[in-house]
Structures are given as C-alpha cells and as structure tokens.
C-alpha cells in the first residue's frame, strides 16, 4: 500500500488570501493549485493583492512572492513563514 499525502486543512487565512486574489483578479474563484499567471496577473494586480493582504489580514507580503510562486498554495505558505 502506498502512502498518500492529503492536503492540509485550509484555514480562515488561507480562504481569505484566495478570496482577495480572486477579487483583485476579477474572477469568481481561485484554488491553491492555481497560479497567479493562470489568470494573466499583472504587476499592478500583484501590488493591489499585497496591499489588501496587509490592510485586511495584517500580512506583509511583497509582490515578488506572487511572481516567484508556482501556485497560490506557495503564496499562502509564504504568508505563514
């Protein structure tokens, strides 16, 4: 029998990050497996996301996190570091 890795349970912060990203990108829903670039994310949108993360959640995340992350799960992980 092979070992299966289950995704970690999402937190309220995780959901809030995804909600903010979806709102700024003007899409109905994003998932942790999505990439900022999947939605044509721009540098201006990255700045808006970072500003909202700071204002609404008190998270200090630079736009480079969005640019350097393969998925939104990586962005969420960076907010928890």
Protein Blocks (a to p, Z undefined) as FASTA:
>chain_A
ZZddddddddfklmmmmmmmmmmnopabdcfkbcfklnopafklmmmmmmmmmmmnopac
dfklmmmpmbfklmmmmmmZZ
